[in-house]
Amino acid sequence: MKSGEVGALFTKSSVLKLSFSV
């Protein structure tokens, strides 16, 4: 996997976690 793809997945997972915690 490319580092860019890893960064995108990490960002998406972080956003999802924030959405669920709200």
C-alpha positions in Angstrom: 0.0 0.0 0.0 1.1 3.6 -0.7 1.7 5.9 2.2 -0.9 8.2 0.8 -3.5 5.4 0.9 -2.6 4.6 4.5 -3.0 8.3 5.4 -6.4 8.5 3.8 -7.6 5.4 5.6 -6.3 6.7 8.9 -8.1 10.0 8.3 -11.3 8.3 7.4 -11.2 6.0 10.5 -10.4 9.0 12.7 -13.4 10.9 11.3 -15.7 7.9 11.8 -14.5 7.5 15.4 -15.3 11.2 16.1 -18.7 10.8 14.5 -19.6 7.9 16.7 -18.3 9.5 19.9 -20.5 12.6 19.3 
